[in-house]
């Protein structure tokens, strides 16, 4: 087991739910939180579902805000793990 193995365990889903709960408690509406979550885990089907349920483009805007940052962080984290 490595240092990053907890990130890829079944407990990561519980951690994601915990983070979304905190985001919801901070005053963001559900559409924004789901868009941010689907962007954070790079899950286009979740974004499609959120868009169909919300009836607005708010989840897509949240997804588009978070997705580029996550992709950059993935590349940087892969480079750090190689070192």
C-alpha positions in Angstrom: 0.0 0.0 0.0 1.3 3.4 -0.9 0.7 6.9 0.4 -2.0 7.6 -2.2 -3.9 4.3 -1.8 -6.6 5.8 0.5 -7.5 8.1 -2.4 -8.5 5.2 -4.6 -10.3 3.1 -1.9 -14.1 2.6 -1.5 -13.8 5.2 1.3 -13.1 7.9 -1.2 -16.8 7.9 -2.1 -17.7 8.6 1.5 -15.1 11.4 1.5 -16.6 12.9 -1.6 -20.1 12.8 0.0 -18.6 14.5 3.1 -17.0 17.3 1.0 -20.3 17.8 -0.9 -22.1 18.1 2.4 -19.7 20.7 3.5 -20.1 22.6 0.3 -23.8 22.4 0.6 -23.6 23.7 4.2 -21.5 26.7 2.9 -24.5 28.1 1.0 -23.9 26.7 -2.5 -27.0 25.3 -4.2 -27.2 21.7 -5.2 -26.8 22.3 -8.9 -23.5 24.1 -8.3 -22.3 21.4 -5.9 -23.1 18.6 -8.3 -21.4 20.4 -11.2 -18.3 20.9 -9.1 -18.3 17.3 -7.9 -18.7 15.9 -11.5 -15.9 18.2 -12.6 -13.6 17.2 -9.7 -14.0 13.5 -10.6 -14.1 14.2 -14.3 -17.4 12.4 -14.8 -19.4 13.7 -17.8 -22.4 11.3 -17.2 -22.9 12.9 -13.8 -22.8 16.3 -15.5 -25.4 15.2 -18.0 -27.6 13.9 -15.2 -27.2 17.1 -13.2 -28.0 19.2 -16.3 -31.2 17.3 -16.9 -32.3 17.5 -13.3 -31.4 21.2 -12.8 -33.0 22.5 -16.0 -30.4 25.2 -16.2 -26.7 25.5 -17.2 -25.5 26.1 -13.7 -24.0 22.6 -13.3 -22.2 22.9 -16.6 -20.7 26.2 -15.6 -19.5 24.7 -12.3 -18.0 21.7 -14.2 -16.2 24.0 -16.6 -14.7 25.9 -13.7 -13.4 22.9 -11.8 -12.4 20.5 -14.6 -9.3 22.4 -16.0 -7.9 22.8 -12.5 -8.3 19.1 -11.8 -6.7 18.1 -15.1 -3.7 20.3 -14.3 -3.4 18.9 -10.8 -3.5 15.3 -12.2 -0.6 16.0 -14.4 1.4 17.7 -11.6 0.6 14.9 -9.2 1.7 12.3 -11.7 5.0 14.1 -12.1 5.5 14.3 -8.4 4.8 10.6 -7.9 7.4 9.8 -10.6 10.1 11.7 -8.7 
